[in-house]
Amino acid sequence: MEQKKTPPTPRQLEVLKYLKDYHDVNNFMPTYTEIMEQFKYKSKNSVHWMLKSLIARGLIYKIAGNTRAISLSNDVFHSLN
């Protein structure tokens, strides 16, 4: 299935930047709990839906079965530098 390449919303851009910055500092991605706390979401379900929307837009992808398995698409990674 081909993913949509639509530009991120301002909030999605904030999340993408957080993911990249977190990875740059720690060399791994944040947990759902860390994302939830950073953006003051009320539940991990909110994180799930945010990440799902980023996946649908082709901005990130997840590796099934791995913890902290969020990866930025190459286009996003380079555009946030």
Secondary structure, 3 states (H helix, E strand, C coil): CCCCCCCCCHHHHHHHHHHHHHHHHHCCCCCHHHHHHHCCCCCHHHHHHHHHHHHHCCCEEECCCCCCCEEECHHHHHHCC
